Amino acid sequence: MKQNREIVFERMGLVDYQQAWDYQEQLLKATVDIKTQNRSLPEDGKLTTPNYLLLCQHPHVYTLGKSGHEEHLLLNEQGLAEKQATFYKINRGGDITYHGPGQLVAYPILDMENFFTDIHQYLRLLEEAVIQTLAEYGLKTGRIAGLTGVWLDFEEQHNPRKICAMGVKCSRWVTMHGLALNVNTDLGYFGNIVPCGISDKAVTSLEKEIGRAVPLEEVEEKLLRHFEKLFEAKMLAHQYEERH
């Protein structure tokens, strides 16, 4: 089967978490259906599979991964209502995290067989796209052994601060969920959880680190460029149309 290295990206804007989750599931299922169909087709007749990258923001929401602990959410139903936040248990890896306005969320729905079949390499490339994006703002970020995501003060670790959280799911080598980069995020919302189950490390944002707000679209453009280069892909813009 011919590898398809084109990635269709869609800017969804500020979108309800459930709506974005449903859309991811829809795209993943359609891709897996093609792969299932290919099993019965001759090599020269196999269909190519698509790749997508969804970019969005969410209204205030807390999401708990399948390996997470519900007690890491420090709010009850009334507390959530007061914060105008929602809560979802979802099917990605990882523990609890927060999404909200001013945070850039990226959901790649990629058929890894179009690129490489190594989930650890995939996670490292997602991190690297963020690391290279933040370097353009003069921030030195990197990884901390045993922890996913992107961190400041990752070497000396006097005051390590997480700026980007990650959690993914992979089914038949098709990915979903992804990364959440704090750009101009209200960090106060992280005070209502034990972020990613880690109680002894802080959370930060691009705005906090460089002392000014940054247009989200500007960060999106840089992230897309690094993503395209690292995955040796070709990015194609597509207008997101709300599905009903």
Protein Blocks (a to p, Z undefined) as FASTA:
>chain_A
ZZdfbdcdddebjadfklmmmmmmmmmmmmmmmmmmmmmpcfklcccddddddddddddd
ddddfkbcfklpcbdfklmmmnopacdddfbecjdddddehiacddddddfklmbgcfkl
mmmmmmmmmmmmmmmnopacdddehiacjdehklnommgcdfbdcddddeehiaeejidd
dfkbcfklmmmpcehhiakbccddfklmnopacdfklmmmmmmmmmmmmnopaddddddd
ddZZ
